[in-house]
Amino acid sequence: MADKAGSQVQISNEMAKLDEKTQLGANEGKSQFVLKTPKGTRDYNPKQMAIREQVFNTIINSFKRHGAETIDTPVFELKETLMGKYGEDSKLIYDLKDQGGELLSLRYDLTVPFARYLAMNKITNIKRYHIAKVYRRDNPAMTRGRYREFYQCDFDVAGQYDAMIPDAECLKIIHEILSELKLGEFQIKVNDRRILDGMFEVCGVPADKFRTICSSVDKMDKTAWEDVKKEMVAEKGLAPETADKIGEYVQLKGNSDLIDRLLKDDKLSANKVALEGLKDMRQLFVYLKLFGVEEKIAFDLSLARGLDYYTGVIYEAVLVQTQADGEAQQNDSSESVGVGSVAGGGRYDGLVGMFDPKGRKVPCVGFSIGIERIFSIVEQKVEASDQKVRTTETQVFVATAQKDLLEERMKMLADLWQSGIKAEFTYKKDPKLLNQLQYCEEAGIPLIAIIGEQELKDGVVKLRVVSTREEINVARSNLREEIKKRTCQS
């Protein structure tokens, strides 16, 4: 009891100190703290949000085109739900302070919560997308779109289906989204965890080192092979000759021809796991050709994807920097050109079973779009092109050139809003017409409905086209249809 009482006193003292600091801050002005967002986070202004919404809409439209439905899950999960699913990246999970109840962590991705959702609700078949924020205690690189708080856009297919059919559709959707967003040249690298595991076994990697060696191989997109080999040998205790054997394989890149070549490799094809992966990979390329996306797909044996839960095919979409991009980057301080990976995913057939009390497995395959990196690129392109971005969807602005017509403006607005037309006005009783016209030009509002005493007598509205400054009189009864026609909205 004494300990408990002492603890209560300590808490009271700390709260008193905090109150004292707050009072000091109030008394001494605003210089007590720096107004800033936390490290690895950012605010978004209306223009940025408008660009962001366009990107989201492109992605969501593609997901819906392929028959996906959506779900949502809590932003935090039980700590035990997340632990042991991310390999070496588990150290990046944000743990929440123990509030005397459950031990909780902020979600690291949307895949593990999805698997938990399937197991908890005993769902065995679903095609879903999920767009939400995730959190990582990563070292942020804001200019490259790497944050500690960021959105993920996930698409996953759960269910027992014939090999490589849903996998091929996932790759088709990634191709579709990246093409529609017009980000530039891209390539989708594919591999298979079974091929990697079989390769490790053939090369003599001990089974208990498969995942840690896989994590080293995954760094080859940013690190030279010699440095990766050094990490395997010096830090992870792999024999140098074993590392050399791995190097012969992981530096291979190609397409379906490389698959045929590896199927003729006596050692690799003699490994049951690797053979299974290679046969499925060959089938995948057949489907990709039928979907018309094969030219953007590369079979890359260095692709490993460090997450522990992958069991089969894995893939990653990367932007390819061209010579022109390189020159542009030298003339511009932005680092977002050549930003690297913009999507990734794969098959994870065992993850749901980790949460099911009876260990029942639900095969799953899916991917995540790196929306923050894509947004960085799109924002840079918009800035470079001086493209005007509208931050509202207002179709018409209701204006007046005369005094004492606020009530008439409000009546007209109520009628337009009732008809589903996006309209606005100024909150001043007697505004100057010039100020209203200038606002519409700056905001990109296409039409202005101007009313005055003469227009009210004649039962018309003067409709002004902002871009051309053309003005026409429209009967009040026809105004709604005229606005919809001219703004291409019915």
N, C-alpha and C positions, 0 to 999 in steps of 0.2 A: 504493500500500500504506500509505503514511504517513497519507493521508486516512482510509483505512478504519480504521487503528489508532486515530487520533484520535477518530473517530466512536464506536468501541467504548468508549473511555475516558469519553467524554461520557455515553453511555448508562449505564455503570456508576455514574458519579457521580450521575446523576439517580435511579437506582434506590436508591442508598445514602441519598439525601435522603428519598425516599419511605418507606424502612424506618425512618429516624430519626423521621419525623413519626408513623408508625404506633406506634412505641414510646412517643413522647411522649403520644399519645392514650391509650394503654393505662395509662400511669402517672398521668396527670393527670385521669382520670375521663372522663365522657361529655359534657363541655361543649365538646369540640373541634369538633363538627359538629352541624348541625341535621337532625333526622330529618324528611324531607319527601319527597313524590313530585316528580319532575321537572315543570317548567312544562308545562301542557297535558295532564297525565295525572292519573289518580285511582285510588284503591282502591275496591273494592265490598264492602260487608259482606254477611252472609248474607241479610238481608231484601232488600237491593237486588238481589242475585243471583237470588233467588226471583222477584222481579218481572220481572227481565231474562229469565229462562228462559221465563216465560209469554209474553212478547212474541216471543221467538225461536220458540217452538213454534207460535204463531199464524202467523208468517211462513212457517216451513218447511212447515207443513201445507198452506198455500195453494200454495206452489211444487210440492209433491208432488201435490196435487189436479190440477194442470195438466200432470203427466207429466214433471217435470224430474228429472234425475239430478245428482249433485254431484261436484266435483273439488276438488283442492287444489294450490296452487303455492307455491314458496319465498317467504319473507317479504322477501327481497332479490333483486334482478335485476341483470344487467349494466347499468351506467350507460347504455350506448348503446341498450339496449332501451327505456328510459324517456324519454330526451331527444328533444325535438322533437315530442312527442305532446300536450302540454298547453297550448300557447300561452304566454300571459303567466304562467300558474301554474307553469311549469317551475322558477321560482326557489324554489318551496316544497318541492322534492324534497330529502330527506335523503341526502346523500352519505356513504358510510362511508369511514373512513380507509384509505388505501392500505396494505395489509399485504404489499406486495411481490409481489402476484399480479394478480388481475383487479380492475378498477375497478368497484365495486358501489354500488348505491343501494337504500334501503328503498323498497318499492313505494308508489306514490302512490294507486293505486286497484286494482281487481281486473280492470278491462276490458283494459288493455294486456297484463298477464300472460296473460289468457285468449286474446287474439289471438296472442300468442307461442306459447302452448300448441297452438292450432289449427294454426298454420303448421309448427311443429316436428314435430308428429305427423301432419301431412297429413290432418287431420279436416275434412270439408266439411259435415257435418250433425250437430248436437247441440242439445239443449235442456237447459241446465244452470243450477244455482244454486251459489253459492259464498259462504260466510259466513266472513270472516276479518278480521284487523286490518290497517289501512293507516296510513301515517305522512305527516304534512305539517308543514312548518316554518311553520305559520300563526300568526297572532296569536290565541291562544286566548280564547274567551269561555265559560267553564265553565257559567254559568247558562243559556246558550242552547244548550248541547249541542255546542259547537265545541271540539274537542280537537286535540292533536298526534298522539295515538295513539287510534285509534277503530276500531270494527267497521264494515264495510260488508256489506250483504246484497244480493247481485247475482243477477239473473235475466236470461239471455240466450238468444236463439234464433239459431243459425247455420245457414245453408243457403239455397238458391235456391228461393224460394216466390213465389206470386202476390202482387202489390202489396197492402200494408196489412193482410193477414190476420194474420201474427204480431204486427205493430205494434198491432193492435186488441186482441189477447189480452193483450199487455203492459199496456196501459191498463186492461183489465178486472181484471187481477191486482192492480194498484196500488189500484184502487177497492175491490176485495174486502178487501185487507189493512187499509186505512184504516178501512173500515166495521166490520170485526170488532174492531179495536182500540178503537173508540169514543172517538176522540180529540177529536171535535167536528166542526163544519162544515169541509169542505175543498173545494178546487177543483183540477182538473187542467188546467193551461194547456198548449196545444199550438201548435206552429208547425212550419215546415219550413225547413231551411237553404237549399234551392233557391229558396224564395220570398224569403228574405232576400237571397241573392246576386243574384237577378233584380231585386229592388227596389233594391239598391245600384247595380247597373248602370244601371237606368233613371234613377236620381237623379243619376248622373254621378260615382260614387265610382270612383277608379282601381282596377284589379284588384288591385294589390299592397297596397292598404289595406283590402280586404274583411275580413280576419280581425281586424285591429286596431280597425276601426270596429264590427265585430260584438261585440268585447269591451266597447266603450263602451255599445252598446245594451243589453247584458246587465245593466248596472247600473241600468236603469230601474225595477226592482222596489224599489230602495232609494233612488234619487236622482231628483230632479225633472228633467224634460226640459231645462230651461234649463241646468242644471249639466252634463248629459250633452253637450249641444250645445257648451258652452264647452270641454269636454275635447276634443271632436272637432276644433274649430277651432283653439284655442290650443295644445294639446299634440300633436295628430296631423296638423295642417296641412291640414285639410279646408276647402274654400271655404264661407263662411257660407250662400250660396244653396243649395249641395248639402245641407248639414245641415238647412236649412229643409224641403227636399223630403223628406228622410228622416223628419223630424218629422211630416209629414202622414200618413205610413203607420204608423209605429211606435206611435202613440198610439191606433190602432184596436183594439178588442176586440169579440168577439161570438161567434156560433156558425156554423152552416151558412149562415145568411143573409149573413154577412159574406163567406164564400167566394164565393157567387153574385155579390155586389156587386163583388168584386175581379176575378172572371172577366169582368165587363163593363167593367173599367177598360182603356181602349184601350192605354195605354202598358205596363201590367204584363202584360196577356194577350198582347201582341205579343212579349214576351220568352219565348223557348223554355224556358229553365230554370224561370222563375217559373210558366209555364203548366203544366208537368209537375208541379210541386209542388202547385199549386192543384187540379189534377184528382185527384191522389192524396189530398189533404186532404178533398176532397168525398167520395171513396170511403170514407175512414176514418170519417167521420161516419155513413155508412150502416151500417157494421159496428158502430159504437159504439151506435147505436140498437137494433140487433138484440141486442146483449149487454146492453141495459138500463142503460147507464151514461151516456148522452148528456147528461143533465141536469147532471152534475158536470163536464163538459168545456167549456172556453172556448178559442176560437181567439184567440190573443193575439200580435199582430205585434211586440211588444216583447220577446218571449221569444227569446233568442239562444243561451244556454248557451255559455260561452267556450271550451270544449275544441275543439281543432283537428280532432279526428278525426270529428266528426259530418258526415254527408253528406246526410241526408234529414230525416224527421220527428224533432222533438225535443219533449220534454215535461217538465213539472215540477209536482209536487203541492205545494200550499201550504195551510196551515191558515188558515181565515178567522176573524178575531176578531169576535165579536158584541158588541152593546152590554153584555150581561150579563158577558161576559168582561172587557170594559174596566173595569167597576165592580169586578169581583173583583180585578183587577190593582192597582187603587188601594188596596184594603184588604190587599194581600199584597205582601211585598217580592220575591217570586219573579218572574223575568222570562220564565219559560218559556211562559206563555200568549201566544198570537200569535207562536209561535216561528218561523214562516215556512216555508221549504221543508223538506219531509220526504221527498221522493223526486224523482228526476230521471233522465232517460235519453234515448235516441233511437237513430237508425239510423247505423251506421258501416260502410259497405260497403267502404271502402278500407284499413282498418287491418290486417287479416290479410295483405293483399298487400304491405304495407310490410316484413313479415318473411320472406315467401316468396322464395327465391332467383330464382324465375322470375316473380315478381310476380303469381301467381295469386290472384285475389280470392275471398273467401268472404263473401257478404252477411251482416251481423249486425244485430240490433236487441235492445235490452235496457234495463234500468234498475237503479238502486241505491236501496235504502231507507235513509234517514238514521236508522239505529237509535239513535244517541246522542241525537238531538233527540227522537225518539219516547219513548225511555226517560225523559228529563227530564220530559216531560209526564205520562206514566203515573205516575211516582214522585210527582210533585206532586199528582196526583189522589188517589192512595192516601193520602198524608199528610193531605190536606184532608178526606177522608171518614172518618178514623180506622179504616179497614178493617184487620182483623187479617190479617197475612201469615204463612203457615206457611213456615218455612225448611227443614223436613224433610218426608218423605213417610211417616213412621212410622205404621203402622196400629194397632199394639198395643204396649203397654209391659208387660213381665213384672215383676210386683212380688210382694213377700211382706211379711207383718206379723210374722213370727216369725224367730228366729235359726236359724243352721245349715242354711239351705235354699238356699245358693248353688249347690250341685251340681244340685239339682232345677230351679232357674231356668235353668241353663246347658243342661240336657238339653232342656227345653221350647223354649228359643230355637233350639237346633240343629234341632229338629223343624220349627219354624215357618220358619226360614230355608230349610231343605231344600224346603219346600212353596212357596217364592217369596213368603212373607209378610214384609213390612217390619216388623221388630220390634227393640226395644232394651231395655236394662236399665241399672241403675246399677252402677258398678264397685266398690261397697262390699259387704263380706261380709254385714254385718247392718245394712241401712239402716232408717231409721224410715219407717213407712208414710206418715205425713203429708207428709214431704219428697217421696216418690215421687208422691203424688197432686198436690201443688202443681206439681211439674215438668211433669206431663202437662197440667194446665190452662194453664200458661204457654206450653207448646210447641204446644198445639192438637192433641195426640194424642187420637184419638177413643175408643180403648178401652184398658182396663187388665185384664190377666189376673192375678188374685191367687191365689197358692197358699199353703196352710198345711198343717199336719199332718192336720187333719180332711179337707180336700179331697183330700189324697193317699190317705188311707184309703178315701174314698168314690169315688175315680176320677173326680173332677170338678174343674172350675176355676171360680172365681167371676169372671165377666166383668162389669166395671163400665163403663157408658156415661158418659164424662166430662162431657158437656154436660148430662145430666139427672140424673146420680148414681144411676141405676137399676142394680141389681145382680141378675144371674141366675146360677144354677148350670148349667154346660154340661158334658156328658160329655166326658172328655178326648179320646175318639175323634172327637167332633163339633166340636172347637174350631176346627180350621182352616177348615171350611166355614162356621161361624158368623161368624168374623172376616171372611172374604171377603164373605159376604152383607151384613154390617152396614157394611162399608166400600165396598160397591158395586164390588168387584174380584173377578173370577173367575180 
